[in-house]
Amino acid sequence: MTFDVGLNTVSGQYGYKDRNSDFDTFGFVVPEGTLLVGINYVYSTYYPLFMLGFGGWREIDDFIIQDYTWEFDVRSAAAATPEPSTATVLLLVTGLIVLAARLVPAQGATRVALIRSSGRARP
């Protein structure tokens, strides 16, 4: 089965009695240009005491039934890519300004460095 964009649901029922199981299997395809961004599994288990059969109601032992639901959240690859927040952009710009300021020193800073290295001021 090929998933669509949005929430895709697969549900069924699993049974277990005396080491014999009734499993459900399924396969799926996430189409090109989409991303599987979330999976959720919900189930409920119950243990019936009686079952209606051809001979009427009968008591059963060691029988488990489980209802299940799988939910698969598929998004468009373009929609799933988040835009950078304003804070992220401001942090990046601030970092670039600080880096540029350290790489290109001001004219006065160079003169102070010369005074300190020679020990005397130059006219």
Biopython code that builds the backbone (N, CA, C, O; Angstrom):
import numpy as np
from Bio.PDB.StructureBuilder import StructureBuilder

atoms = [
    (1, "MET", "N", (0.846, -1.163, 0.000)),
    (1, "MET", "CA", (0.000, 0.000, 0.000)),
    (1, "MET", "C", (0.895, 1.231, 0.000)),
    (1, "MET", "O", (1.906, 1.266, 0.701)),
    (2, "THR", "N", (0.534, 2.218, -0.768)),
    (2, "THR", "CA", (1.290, 3.465, -0.855)),
    (2, "THR", "C", (0.596, 4.524, -0.011)),
    (2, "THR", "O", (-0.601, 4.771, -0.161)),
    (3, "PHE", "N", (1.360, 5.143, 0.875)),
    (3, "PHE", "CA", (0.798, 6.159, 1.770)),
    (3, "PHE", "C", (0.556, 7.469, 1.027)),
    (3, "PHE", "O", (1.249, 7.796, 0.063)),
    (4, "ASP", "N", (-0.452, 8.211, 1.503)),
    (4, "ASP", "CA", (-0.720, 9.563, 1.036)),
    (4, "ASP", "C", (-0.124, 10.542, 2.037)),
    (4, "ASP", "O", (0.228, 10.157, 3.152)),
    (5, "VAL", "N", (-0.009, 11.812, 1.639)),
    (5, "VAL", "CA", (0.402, 12.852, 2.573)),
    (5, "VAL", "C", (-0.707, 13.006, 3.605)),
    (5, "VAL", "O", (-1.883, 13.094, 3.252)),
    (6, "GLY", "N", (-0.331, 13.037, 4.880)),
    (6, "GLY", "CA", (-1.299, 13.129, 5.973)),
    (6, "GLY", "C", (-1.190, 11.915, 6.875)),
    (6, "GLY", "O", (-0.171, 11.224, 6.880)),
    (7, "LEU", "N", (-2.246, 11.655, 7.641)),
    (7, "LEU", "CA", (-2.272, 10.542, 8.588)),
    (7, "LEU", "C", (-2.833, 9.299, 7.899)),
    (7, "LEU", "O", (-3.964, 9.311, 7.415)),
    (8, "ASN", "N", (-2.047, 8.238, 7.856)),
    (8, "ASN", "CA", (-2.441, 6.965, 7.262)),
    (8, "ASN", "C", (-2.641, 5.967, 8.394)),
    (8, "ASN", "O", (-1.787, 5.852, 9.273)),
    (9, "THR", "N", (-3.768, 5.237, 8.386)),
    (9, "THR", "CA", (-4.134, 4.346, 9.490)),
    (9, "THR", "C", (-4.274, 2.913, 8.996)),
    (9, "THR", "O", (-4.879, 2.651, 7.957)),
    (10, "VAL", "N", (-3.700, 1.991, 9.767)),
    (10, "VAL", "CA", (-3.860, 0.558, 9.523)),
    (10, "VAL", "C", (-4.342, -0.048, 10.835)),
    (10, "VAL", "O", (-3.695, 0.124, 11.867)),
    (11, "SER", "N", (-5.474, -0.757, 10.808)),
    (11, "SER", "CA", (-5.998, -1.359, 12.040)),
    (11, "SER", "C", (-6.397, -2.795, 11.782)),
    (11, "SER", "O", (-6.647, -3.192, 10.644)),
    (12, "GLY", "N", (-6.454, -3.569, 12.851)),
    (12, "GLY", "CA", (-6.810, -4.970, 12.731)),
    (12, "GLY", "C", (-6.942, -5.615, 14.091)),
    (12, "GLY", "O", (-7.037, -4.940, 15.115)),
    (13, "GLN", "N", (-6.947, -6.961, 14.080)),
    (13, "GLN", "CA", (-7.112, -7.715, 15.315)),
    (13, "GLN", "C", (-6.157, -8.905, 15.301)),
    (13, "GLN", "O", (-5.987, -9.580, 14.285)),
    (14, "TYR", "N", (-5.545, -9.140, 16.447)),
    (14, "TYR", "CA", (-4.591, -10.214, 16.627)),
    (14, "TYR", "C", (-5.181, -11.195, 17.634)),
    (14, "TYR", "O", (-5.765, -10.772, 18.631)),
    (15, "GLY", "N", (-5.041, -12.489, 17.394)),
    (15, "GLY", "CA", (-5.539, -13.491, 18.332)),
    (15, "GLY", "C", (-4.464, -14.500, 18.696)),
    (15, "GLY", "O", (-3.606, -14.826, 17.876)),
    (16, "TYR", "N", (-4.512, -14.996, 19.930)),
    (16, "TYR", "CA", (-3.542, -15.969, 20.411)),
    (16, "TYR", "C", (-4.278, -17.012, 21.235)),
    (16, "TYR", "O", (-4.988, -16.662, 22.178)),
    (17, "LYS", "N", (-4.121, -18.291, 20.896)),
    (17, "LYS", "CA", (-4.754, -19.383, 21.638)),
    (17, "LYS", "C", (-3.842, -20.594, 21.587)),
    (17, "LYS", "O", (-3.524, -21.091, 20.506)),
    (18, "ASP", "N", (-3.421, -21.069, 22.748)),
    (18, "ASP", "CA", (-2.624, -22.295, 22.850)),
    (18, "ASP", "C", (-1.439, -22.320, 21.888)),
    (18, "ASP", "O", (-1.264, -23.280, 21.138)),
    (19, "ARG", "N", (-0.638, -21.280, 21.909)),
    (19, "ARG", "CA", (0.564, -21.150, 21.075)),
    (19, "ARG", "C", (0.277, -21.031, 19.579)),
    (19, "ARG", "O", (1.210, -21.079, 18.777)),
    (20, "ASN", "N", (-0.952, -20.882, 19.192)),
    (20, "ASN", "CA", (-1.314, -20.623, 17.799)),
    (20, "ASN", "C", (-1.698, -19.160, 17.685)),
    (20, "ASN", "O", (-2.547, -18.669, 18.429)),
    (21, "SER", "N", (-1.074, -18.478, 16.762)),
    (21, "SER", "CA", (-1.296, -17.044, 16.649)),
    (21, "SER", "C", (-1.884, -16.688, 15.299)),
    (21, "SER", "O", (-1.650, -17.358, 14.294)),
    (22, "ASP", "N", (-2.646, -15.625, 15.307)),
    (22, "ASP", "CA", (-3.209, -15.063, 14.083)),
    (22, "ASP", "C", (-2.591, -13.682, 13.905)),
    (22, "ASP", "O", (-3.102, -12.693, 14.431)),
    (23, "PHE", "N", (-1.488, -13.618, 13.161)),
    (23, "PHE", "CA", (-0.796, -12.356, 12.941)),
    (23, "PHE", "C", (-1.305, -11.695, 11.671)),
    (23, "PHE", "O", (-1.650, -12.372, 10.702)),
    (24, "ASP", "N", (-1.348, -10.386, 11.681)),
    (24, "ASP", "CA", (-1.631, -9.617, 10.476)),
    (24, "ASP", "C", (-0.325, -8.988, 10.016)),
    (24, "ASP", "O", (0.440, -8.480, 10.836)),
    (25, "THR", "N", (-0.069, -9.015, 8.737)),
    (25, "THR", "CA", (1.122, -8.374, 8.192)),
    (25, "THR", "C", (0.698, -7.377, 7.120)),
    (25, "THR", "O", (-0.334, -7.548, 6.471)),
    (26, "PHE", "N", (1.491, -6.356, 6.945)),
    (26, "PHE", "CA", (1.236, -5.376, 5.894)),
    (26, "PHE", "C", (2.547, -4.720, 5.511)),
    (26, "PHE", "O", (3.478, -4.651, 6.313)),
    (27, "GLY", "N", (2.611, -4.250, 4.310)),
    (27, "GLY", "CA", (3.761, -3.509, 3.813)),
    (27, "GLY", "C", (3.293, -2.147, 3.326)),
    (27, "GLY", "O", (2.124, -1.968, 2.984)),
    (28, "PHE", "N", (4.204, -1.197, 3.296)),
    (28, "PHE", "CA", (3.816, 0.133, 2.834)),
    (28, "PHE", "C", (4.974, 0.796, 2.107)),
    (28, "PHE", "O", (6.134, 0.411, 2.252)),
    (29, "VAL", "N", (4.623, 1.803, 1.323)),
    (29, "VAL", "CA", (5.592, 2.574, 0.552)),
    (29, "VAL", "C", (5.404, 4.044, 0.903)),
    (29, "VAL", "O", (4.284, 4.555, 0.884)),
    (30, "VAL", "N", (6.498, 4.717, 1.222)),
    (30, "VAL", "CA", (6.485, 6.169, 1.417)),
    (30, "VAL", "C", (6.933, 6.767, 0.084)),
    (30, "VAL", "O", (8.080, 6.578, -0.321)),
    (31, "PRO", "N", (6.043, 7.487, -0.602)),
    (31, "PRO", "CA", (6.367, 7.968, -1.957)),
    (31, "PRO", "C", (7.554, 8.932, -1.979)),
    (31, "PRO", "O", (7.871, 9.578, -0.981)),
    (32, "GLU", "N", (8.188, 9.008, -3.123)),
    (32, "GLU", "CA", (9.292, 9.945, -3.309)),
    (32, "GLU", "C", (8.782, 11.371, -3.133)),
    (32, "GLU", "O", (7.688, 11.707, -3.586)),
    (33, "GLY", "N", (9.576, 12.202, -2.475)),
    (33, "GLY", "CA", (9.179, 13.594, -2.233)),
    (33, "GLY", "C", (8.396, 13.767, -0.939)),
    (33, "GLY", "O", (7.945, 14.870, -0.631)),
    (34, "THR", "N", (8.228, 12.670, -0.168)),
    (34, "THR", "CA", (7.546, 12.748, 1.127)),
    (34, "THR", "C", (8.442, 12.145, 2.194)),
    (34, "THR", "O", (9.390, 11.419, 1.894)),
    (35, "LEU", "N", (8.126, 12.458, 3.448)),
    (35, "LEU", "CA", (8.880, 11.937, 4.587)),
    (35, "LEU", "C", (7.917, 11.327, 5.592)),
    (35, "LEU", "O", (6.833, 11.862, 5.824)),
    (36, "LEU", "N", (8.309, 10.211, 6.186)),
    (36, "LEU", "CA", (7.562, 9.615, 7.288)),
    (36, "LEU", "C", (8.066, 10.295, 8.559)),
    (36, "LEU", "O", (9.198, 10.055, 8.980)),
    (37, "VAL", "N", (7.233, 11.147, 9.177)),
    (37, "VAL", "CA", (7.690, 11.955, 10.309)),
    (37, "VAL", "C", (7.175, 11.457, 11.651)),
    (37, "VAL", "O", (7.623, 11.942, 12.690)),
    (38, "GLY", "N", (6.254, 10.510, 11.663)),
    (38, "GLY", "CA", (5.750, 10.011, 12.939)),
    (38, "GLY", "C", (5.030, 8.686, 12.792)),
    (38, "GLY", "O", (4.354, 8.430, 11.796)),
    (39, "ILE", "N", (5.192, 7.832, 13.827)),
    (39, "ILE", "CA", (4.496, 6.545, 13.887)),
    (39, "ILE", "C", (3.895, 6.413, 15.279)),
    (39, "ILE", "O", (4.550, 6.697, 16.282)),
    (40, "ASN", "N", (2.642, 5.979, 15.326)),
    (40, "ASN", "CA", (1.962, 5.785, 16.605)),
    (40, "ASN", "C", (1.295, 4.407, 16.591)),
    (40, "ASN", "O", (0.710, 4.009, 15.583)),
    (41, "TYR", "N", (1.381, 3.687, 17.699)),
    (41, "TYR", "CA", (0.768, 2.366, 17.823)),
    (41, "TYR", "C", (-0.135, 2.371, 19.057)),
    (41, "TYR", "O", (0.306, 2.675, 20.165)),
    (42, "VAL", "N", (-1.398, 2.033, 18.845)),
    (42, "VAL", "CA", (-2.372, 1.997, 19.938)),
    (42, "VAL", "C", (-3.006, 0.605, 19.928)),
    (42, "VAL", "O", (-3.349, 0.086, 18.865)),
    (43, "TYR", "N", (-3.160, 0.002, 21.105)),
    (43, "TYR", "CA", (-3.773, -1.314, 21.165)),
    (43, "TYR", "C", (-4.609, -1.466, 22.433)),
    (43, "TYR", "O", (-4.419, -0.743, 23.411)),
    (44, "SER", "N", (-5.516, -2.400, 22.398)),
    (44, "SER", "CA", (-6.281, -2.781, 23.580)),
    (44, "SER", "C", (-6.355, -4.302, 23.600)),
    (44, "SER", "O", (-6.624, -4.934, 22.578)),
    (45, "THR", "N", (-6.119, -4.875, 24.755)),
    (45, "THR", "CA", (-6.078, -6.318, 24.915)),
    (45, "THR", "C", (-7.212, -6.756, 25.822)),
    (45, "THR", "O", (-7.492, -6.119, 26.837)),
    (46, "TYR", "N", (-7.852, -7.831, 25.454)),
    (46, "TYR", "CA", (-8.865, -8.393, 26.333)),
    (46, "TYR", "C", (-8.805, -9.912, 26.281)),
    (46, "TYR", "O", (-8.345, -10.509, 25.308)),
    (47, "TYR", "N", (-9.283, -10.511, 27.355)),
    (47, "TYR", "CA", (-9.242, -11.952, 27.550)),
    (47, "TYR", "C", (-10.674, -12.461, 27.690)),
    (47, "TYR", "O", (-11.213, -12.462, 28.797)),
    (48, "PRO", "N", (-11.299, -12.890, 26.603)),
    (48, "PRO", "CA", (-12.689, -13.346, 26.694)),
    (48, "PRO", "C", (-12.790, -14.656, 27.477)),
    (48, "PRO", "O", (-11.909, -15.513, 27.400)),
    (49, "LEU", "N", (-13.881, -14.791, 28.230)),
    (49, "LEU", "CA", (-14.113, -16.002, 29.005)),
    (49, "LEU", "C", (-15.021, -16.978, 28.286)),
    (49, "LEU", "O", (-14.921, -18.188, 28.485)),
    (50, "PHE", "N", (-15.911, -16.457, 27.445)),
    (50, "PHE", "CA", (-16.848, -17.309, 26.720)),
    (50, "PHE", "C", (-16.850, -16.910, 25.253)),
    (50, "PHE", "O", (-16.609, -15.750, 24.918)),
    (51, "MET", "N", (-17.122, -17.870, 24.384)),
    (51, "MET", "CA", (-17.182, -17.597, 22.965)),
    (51, "MET", "C", (-18.392, -18.318, 22.372)),
    (51, "MET", "O", (-18.695, -19.451, 22.746)),
    (52, "LEU", "N", (-19.062, -17.664, 21.466)),
    (52, "LEU", "CA", (-20.218, -18.253, 20.797)),
    (52, "LEU", "C", (-19.736, -19.036, 19.585)),
    (52, "LEU", "O", (-19.083, -18.477, 18.704)),
    (53, "GLY", "N", (-20.052, -20.322, 19.534)),
    (53, "GLY", "CA", (-19.658, -21.172, 18.423)),
    (53, "GLY", "C", (-20.856, -21.930, 17.894)),
    (53, "GLY", "O", (-21.999, -21.592, 18.203)),
    (54, "PHE", "N", (-20.598, -22.962, 17.092)),
    (54, "PHE", "CA", (-21.690, -23.748, 16.524)),
    (54, "PHE", "C", (-22.483, -24.474, 17.596)),
    (54, "PHE", "O", (-23.679, -24.708, 17.424)),
    (55, "GLY", "N", (-21.851, -24.831, 18.684)),
    (55, "GLY", "CA", (-22.539, -25.539, 19.762)),
    (55, "GLY", "C", (-23.117, -24.604, 20.815)),
    (55, "GLY", "O", (-23.534, -25.056, 21.881)),
    (56, "GLY", "N", (-23.145, -23.317, 20.530)),
    (56, "GLY", "CA", (-23.624, -22.338, 21.508)),
    (56, "GLY", "C", (-22.448, -21.714, 22.248)),
    (56, "GLY", "O", (-21.313, -21.746, 21.770)),
    (57, "TRP", "N", (-22.727, -21.148, 23.412)),
    (57, "TRP", "CA", (-21.689, -20.505, 24.213)),
    (57, "TRP", "C", (-20.800, -21.562, 24.845)),
    (57, "TRP", "O", (-21.296, -22.571, 25.347)),
    (58, "ARG", "N", (-19.506, -21.342, 24.826)),
    (58, "ARG", "CA", (-18.612, -22.264, 25.505)),
    (58, "ARG", "C", (-17.519, -21.474, 26.213)),
    (58, "ARG", "O", (-17.133, -20.386, 25.785)),
    (59, "GLU", "N", (-17.037, -22.046, 27.299)),
    (59, "GLU", "CA", (-15.974, -21.405, 28.073)),
    (59, "GLU", "C", (-14.649, -21.628, 27.352)),
    (59, "GLU", "O", (-14.391, -22.714, 26.834)),
    (60, "ILE", "N", (-13.820, -20.603, 27.323)),
    (60, "ILE", "CA", (-12.511, -20.732, 26.692)),
    (60, "ILE", "C", (-11.438, -20.362, 27.700)),
    (60, "ILE", "O", (-11.679, -19.604, 28.640)),
    (61, "ASP", "N", (-10.275, -20.897, 27.492)),
    (61, "ASP", "CA", (-9.163, -20.665, 28.403)),
    (61, "ASP", "C", (-7.928, -20.288, 27.586)),
    (61, "ASP", "O", (-7.748, -20.773, 26.470)),
    (62, "ASP", "N", (-7.081, -19.423, 28.142)),
    (62, "ASP", "CA", (-5.823, -19.036, 27.516)),
    (62, "ASP", "C", (-6.017, -18.468, 26.111)),
    (62, "ASP", "O", (-5.338, -18.872, 25.167)),
    (63, "PHE", "N", (-6.939, -17.539, 25.990)),
    (63, "PHE", "CA", (-7.210, -16.905, 24.706)),
    (63, "PHE", "C", (-7.053, -15.404, 24.862)),
    (63, "PHE", "O", (-7.606, -14.813, 25.789)),
    (64, "ILE", "N", (-6.309, -14.789, 23.970)),
    (64, "ILE", "CA", (-6.047, -13.351, 24.033)),
    (64, "ILE", "C", (-6.445, -12.736, 22.694)),
    (64, "ILE", "O", (-6.126, -13.272, 21.633)),
    (65, "ILE", "N", (-7.136, -11.623, 22.758)),
    (65, "ILE", "CA", (-7.470, -10.856, 21.561)),
    (65, "ILE", "C", (-6.923, -9.447, 21.745)),
    (65, "ILE", "O", (-7.047, -8.846, 22.812)),
    (66, "GLN", "N", (-6.321, -8.942, 20.688)),
    (66, "GLN", "CA", (-5.766, -7.591, 20.746)),
    (66, "GLN", "C", (-6.208, -6.821, 19.504)),
    (66, "GLN", "O", (-5.930, -7.230, 18.376)),
    (67, "ASP", "N", (-6.900, -5.701, 19.725)),
    (67, "ASP", "CA", (-7.223, -4.773, 18.643)),
    (67, "ASP", "C", (-6.086, -3.764, 18.558)),
    (67, "ASP", "O", (-5.615, -3.268, 19.582)),
    (68, "TYR", "N", (-5.654, -3.466, 17.372)),
    (68, "TYR", "CA", (-4.534, -2.536, 17.230)),
    (68, "TYR", "C", (-4.806, -1.528, 16.129)),
    (68, "TYR", "O", (-5.615, -1.757, 15.230)),
    (69, "THR", "N", (-4.103, -0.397, 16.228)),
    (69, "THR", "CA", (-4.146, 0.639, 15.203)),
    (69, "THR", "C", (-2.751, 1.236, 15.064)),
    (69, "THR", "O", (-2.166, 1.702, 16.041)),
    (70, "TRP", "N", (-2.231, 1.219, 13.861)),
    (70, "TRP", "CA", (-0.986, 1.900, 13.523)),
    (70, "TRP", "C", (-1.362, 3.197, 12.810)),
    (70, "TRP", "O", (-2.234, 3.205, 11.941)),
    (71, "GLU", "N", (-0.701, 4.287, 13.182)),
    (71, "GLU", "CA", (-0.894, 5.571, 12.512)),
    (71, "GLU", "C", (0.465, 6.050, 11.991)),
    (71, "GLU", "O", (1.443, 6.113, 12.735)),
    (72, "PHE", "N", (0.503, 6.377, 10.724)),
    (72, "PHE", "CA", (1.730, 6.833, 10.077)),
    (72, "PHE", "C", (1.509, 8.248, 9.554)),
    (72, "PHE", "O", (0.612, 8.480, 8.743)),
    (73, "ASP", "N", (2.324, 9.191, 10.016)),
    (73, "ASP", "CA", (2.202, 10.588, 9.612)),
    (73, "ASP", "C", (3.212, 10.867, 8.498)),
    (73, "ASP", "O", (4.422, 10.814, 8.715)),
    (74, "VAL", "N", (2.701, 11.162, 7.314)),
    (74, "VAL", "CA", (3.543, 11.415, 6.144)),
    (74, "VAL", "C", (3.374, 12.871, 5.737)),
    (74, "VAL", "O", (2.255, 13.373, 5.630)),
    (75, "ARG", "N", (4.497, 13.539, 5.513)),
    (75, "ARG", "CA", (4.479, 14.954, 5.108)),
    (75, "ARG", "C", (5.253, 15.125, 3.806)),
    (75, "ARG", "O", (6.118, 14.319, 3.464)),
    (76, "SER", "N", (4.925, 16.174, 3.106)),
    (76, "SER", "CA", (5.681, 16.553, 1.921)),
    (76, "SER", "C", (7.084, 16.943, 2.366)),
    (76, "SER", "O", (7.244, 17.591, 3.401)),
    (77, "ALA", "N", (8.092, 16.562, 1.608)),
    (77, "ALA", "CA", (9.476, 16.872, 1.994)),
    (77, "ALA", "C", (9.685, 18.372, 2.103)),
    (77, "ALA", "O", (10.422, 18.824, 2.979)),
    (78, "ALA", "N", (9.058, 19.153, 1.238)),
    (78, "ALA", "CA", (9.200, 20.616, 1.302)),
    (78, "ALA", "C", (8.536, 21.163, 2.559)),
    (78, "ALA", "O", (9.079, 22.070, 3.191)),
    (79, "ALA", "N", (7.379, 20.636, 2.935)),
    (79, "ALA", "CA", (6.664, 21.115, 4.123)),
    (79, "ALA", "C", (7.336, 20.641, 5.404)),
    (79, "ALA", "O", (7.202, 21.290, 6.441)),
    (80, "ALA", "N", (8.055, 19.525, 5.357)),
    (80, "ALA", "CA", (8.677, 18.968, 6.554)),
    (80, "ALA", "C", (9.981, 19.667, 6.910)),
    (80, "ALA", "O", (10.469, 19.515, 8.030)),
    (81, "THR", "N", (10.559, 20.435, 5.976)),
    (81, "THR", "CA", (11.797, 21.150, 6.245)),
    (81, "THR", "C", (11.464, 22.464, 6.937)),
    (81, "THR", "O", (10.854, 23.340, 6.325)),
    (82, "PRO", "N", (11.851, 22.621, 8.197)),
    (82, "PRO", "CA", (11.481, 23.843, 8.914)),
    (82, "PRO", "C", (12.288, 25.055, 8.459)),
    (82, "PRO", "O", (13.463, 24.943, 8.109)),
    (83, "GLU", "N", (11.646, 26.189, 8.470)),
    (83, "GLU", "CA", (12.330, 27.447, 8.195)),
    (83, "GLU", "C", (13.101, 27.845, 9.455)),
    (83, "GLU", "O", (12.633, 27.585, 10.564)),
    (84, "PRO", "N", (14.274, 28.470, 9.306)),
    (84, "PRO", "CA", (15.008, 28.885, 10.497)),
    (84, "PRO", "C", (14.247, 29.984, 11.238)),
    (84, "PRO", "O", (13.628, 30.852, 10.623)),
    (85, "SER", "N", (14.306, 29.931, 12.549)),
    (85, "SER", "CA", (13.608, 30.928, 13.350)),
    (85, "SER", "C", (14.358, 32.253, 13.308)),
    (85, "SER", "O", (15.525, 32.306, 12.918)),
    (86, "THR", "N", (13.678, 33.323, 13.713)),
    (86, "THR", "CA", (14.292, 34.654, 13.746)),
    (86, "THR", "C", (15.490, 34.667, 14.691)),
    (86, "THR", "O", (16.512, 35.284, 14.389)),
    (87, "ALA", "N", (15.372, 33.988, 15.836)),
    (87, "ALA", "CA", (16.473, 33.944, 16.803)),
    (87, "ALA", "C", (17.701, 33.271, 16.192)),
    (87, "ALA", "O", (18.825, 33.712, 16.432)),
    (88, "THR", "N", (17.507, 32.224, 15.416)),
    (88, "THR", "CA", (18.628, 31.534, 14.777)),
    (88, "THR", "C", (19.318, 32.440, 13.778)),
    (88, "THR", "O", (20.547, 32.484, 13.731)),
    (89, "VAL", "N", (18.553, 33.158, 12.983)),
    (89, "VAL", "CA", (19.130, 34.071, 11.996)),
    (89, "VAL", "C", (19.886, 35.199, 12.695)),
    (89, "VAL", "O", (20.988, 35.551, 12.274)),
    (90, "LEU", "N", (19.316, 35.771, 13.753)),
    (90, "LEU", "CA", (19.993, 36.843, 14.484)),
    (90, "LEU", "C", (21.289, 36.356, 15.117)),
    (90, "LEU", "O", (22.294, 37.067, 15.107)),
    (91, "LEU", "N", (21.269, 35.147, 15.667)),
    (91, "LEU", "CA", (22.480, 34.588, 16.267)),
    (91, "LEU", "C", (23.563, 34.398, 15.210)),
    (91, "LEU", "O", (24.731, 34.690, 15.466)),
    (92, "LEU", "N", (23.199, 33.920, 14.048)),
    (92, "LEU", "CA", (24.153, 33.735, 12.960)),
    (92, "LEU", "C", (24.743, 35.075, 12.513)),
    (92, "LEU", "O", (25.956, 35.188, 12.338)),
    (93, "VAL", "N", (23.901, 36.081, 12.329)),
    (93, "VAL", "CA", (24.368, 37.401, 11.890)),
    (93, "VAL", "C", (25.283, 38.022, 12.946)),
    (93, "VAL", "O", (26.317, 38.600, 12.610)),
    (94, "THR", "N", (24.904, 37.902, 14.223)),
    (94, "THR", "CA", (25.730, 38.446, 15.308)),
    (94, "THR", "C", (27.100, 37.768, 15.324)),
    (94, "THR", "O", (28.123, 38.434, 15.484)),
    (95, "GLY", "N", (27.121, 36.453, 15.158)),
    (95, "GLY", "CA", (28.393, 35.725, 15.125)),
    (95, "GLY", "C", (29.269, 36.162, 13.976)),
    (95, "GLY", "O", (30.483, 36.287, 14.137)),
    (96, "LEU", "N", (28.672, 36.399, 12.807)),
    (96, "LEU", "CA", (29.442, 36.858, 11.657)),
    (96, "LEU", "C", (30.009, 38.259, 11.882)),
    (96, "LEU", "O", (31.137, 38.540, 11.476)),
    (97, "ILE", "N", (29.240, 39.141, 12.525)),
    (97, "ILE", "CA", (29.725, 40.501, 12.815)),
    (97, "ILE", "C", (30.900, 40.455, 13.777)),
    (97, "ILE", "O", (31.895, 41.153, 13.577)),
    (98, "VAL", "N", (30.793, 39.633, 14.827)),
    (98, "VAL", "CA", (31.890, 39.520, 15.803)),
    (98, "VAL", "C", (33.133, 38.942, 15.124)),
    (98, "VAL", "O", (34.244, 39.416, 15.362)),
    (99, "LEU", "N", (32.955, 37.932, 14.292)),
    (99, "LEU", "CA", (34.087, 37.335, 13.577)),
    (99, "LEU", "C", (34.746, 38.362, 12.663)),
    (99, "LEU", "O", (35.974, 38.442, 12.611)),
    (100, "ALA", "N", (33.957, 39.138, 11.953)),
    (100, "ALA", "CA", (34.509, 40.160, 11.062)),
    (100, "ALA", "C", (35.254, 41.227, 11.859)),
    (100, "ALA", "O", (36.303, 41.707, 11.429)),
    (101, "ALA", "N", (34.719, 41.593, 13.010)),
    (101, "ALA", "CA", (35.377, 42.617, 13.841)),
    (101, "ALA", "C", (36.728, 42.120, 14.353)),
    (101, "ALA", "O", (37.657, 42.912, 14.508)),
    (102, "ARG", "N", (36.844, 40.845, 14.610)),
    (102, "ARG", "CA", (38.120, 40.316, 15.107)),
    (102, "ARG", "C", (39.133, 40.151, 13.970)),
    (102, "ARG", "O", (40.336, 40.278, 14.198)),
    (103, "LEU", "N", (38.673, 39.874, 12.773)),
    (103, "LEU", "CA", (39.586, 39.681, 11.655)),
    (103, "LEU", "C", (40.081, 41.000, 11.076)),
    (103, "LEU", "O", (41.192, 41.049, 10.547)),
    (104, "VAL", "N", (39.301, 42.058, 11.158)),
    (104, "VAL", "CA", (39.677, 43.363, 10.617)),
    (104, "VAL", "C", (39.746, 44.342, 11.791)),
    (104, "VAL", "O", (38.747, 44.983, 12.115)),
    (105, "PRO", "N", (40.909, 44.464, 12.431)),
    (105, "PRO", "CA", (40.996, 45.350, 13.598)),
    (105, "PRO", "C", (40.899, 46.821, 13.192)),
    (105, "PRO", "O", (41.241, 47.196, 12.071)),
    (106, "ALA", "N", (40.433, 47.632, 14.116)),
    (106, "ALA", "CA", (40.331, 49.076, 13.882)),
    (106, "ALA", "C", (41.730, 49.684, 13.829)),
    (106, "ALA", "O", (42.687, 49.088, 14.323)),
    (107, "GLN", "N", (41.851, 50.891, 13.218)),
    (107, "GLN", "CA", (43.143, 51.570, 13.059)),
    (107, "GLN", "C", (43.782, 51.847, 14.422)),
    (107, "GLN", "O", (44.988, 51.653, 14.571)),
    (108, "GLY", "N", (43.027, 52.285, 15.401)),
    (108, "GLY", "CA", (43.565, 52.598, 16.734)),
    (108, "GLY", "C", (44.068, 51.356, 17.438)),
    (108, "GLY", "O", (45.027, 51.437, 18.205)),
    (109, "ALA", "N", (43.464, 50.230, 17.207)),
    (109, "ALA", "CA", (43.891, 48.999, 17.862)),
    (109, "ALA", "C", (45.272, 48.579, 17.377)),
    (109, "ALA", "O", (46.053, 48.028, 18.153)),
    (110, "THR", "N", (45.581, 48.824, 16.136)),
    (110, "THR", "CA", (46.903, 48.483, 15.607)),
    (110, "THR", "C", (47.966, 49.351, 16.266)),
    (110, "THR", "O", (49.028, 48.852, 16.637)),
    (111, "ARG", "N", (47.692, 50.648, 16.416)),
    (111, "ARG", "CA", (48.658, 51.563, 17.035)),
    (111, "ARG", "C", (48.911, 51.187, 18.482)),
    (111, "ARG", "O", (50.054, 51.245, 18.935)),
    (112, "VAL", "N", (47.885, 50.804, 19.221)),
    (112, "VAL", "CA", (48.063, 50.386, 20.617)),
    (112, "VAL", "C", (48.938, 49.151, 20.669)),
    (112, "VAL", "O", (49.772, 49.031, 21.566)),
    (113, "ALA", "N", (48.774, 48.242, 19.744)),
    (113, "ALA", "CA", (49.588, 47.030, 19.732)),
    (113, "ALA", "C", (51.056, 47.383, 19.478)),
    (113, "ALA", "O", (51.945, 46.767, 20.067)),
    (114, "LEU", "N", (51.323, 48.367, 18.609)),
    (114, "LEU", "CA", (52.705, 48.774, 18.353)),
    (114, "LEU", "C", (53.335, 49.418, 19.573)),
    (114, "LEU", "O", (54.506, 49.175, 19.861)),
    (115, "ILE", "N", (52.586, 50.230, 20.291)),
    (115, "ILE", "CA", (53.103, 50.893, 21.497)),
    (115, "ILE", "C", (53.452, 49.847, 22.538)),
    (115, "ILE", "O", (54.504, 49.936, 23.172)),
    (116, "ARG", "N", (52.612, 48.884, 22.722)),
    (116, "ARG", "CA", (52.853, 47.860, 23.748)),
    (116, "ARG", "C", (54.038, 46.994, 23.384)),
    (116, "ARG", "O", (54.781, 46.585, 24.276)),
    (117, "SER", "N", (54.245, 46.701, 22.127)),
    (117, "SER", "CA", (55.324, 45.788, 21.766)),
    (117, "SER", "C", (56.702, 46.468, 21.861)),
    (117, "SER", "O", (57.691, 45.800, 22.160)),
    (118, "SER", "N", (56.781, 47.793, 21.610)),
    (118, "SER", "CA", (58.089, 48.451, 21.643)),
    (118, "SER", "C", (58.394, 49.023, 23.024)),
    (118, "SER", "O", (59.560, 49.254, 23.346)),
    (119, "GLY", "N", (57.397, 49.250, 23.824)),
    (119, "GLY", "CA", (57.621, 49.798, 25.148)),
    (119, "GLY", "C", (57.685, 51.309, 25.187)),
    (119, "GLY", "O", (57.692, 51.881, 26.277)),
    (120, "ARG", "N", (57.731, 51.985, 24.045)),
    (120, "ARG", "CA", (57.722, 53.433, 24.023)),
    (120, "ARG", "C", (56.816, 53.916, 22.897)),
    (120, "ARG", "O", (56.644, 53.231, 21.889)),
    (121, "ALA", "N", (56.266, 55.046, 23.069)),
    (121, "ALA", "CA", (55.335, 55.594, 22.093)),
    (121, "ALA", "C", (56.081, 56.170, 20.911)),
    (121, "ALA", "O", (57.150, 56.759, 21.071)),
    (122, "ARG", "N", (55.529, 56.007, 19.741)),
    (122, "ARG", "CA", (56.080, 56.598, 18.541)),
    (122, "ARG", "C", (55.306, 57.868, 18.217)),
    (122, "ARG", "O", (54.091, 57.925, 18.408)),
    (123, "PRO", "N", (56.000, 58.872, 17.733)),
    (123, "PRO", "CA", (55.282, 60.115, 17.400)),
    (123, "PRO", "C", (54.440, 59.996, 16.157)),
    (123, "PRO", "O", (53.785, 60.959, 15.760)),
]
sb = StructureBuilder()
sb.init_structure("model")
sb.init_model(0)
sb.init_chain("A")
sb.init_seg("    ")
for serial, (resi, resn, name, xyz) in enumerate(atoms, 1):
    if name == "N":
        sb.init_residue(resn, " ", resi, " ")
    sb.init_atom(name, np.array(xyz, "f"), 0.0, 1.0, " ", f" {name:<3s}", serial, name[0])
structure = sb.get_structure()
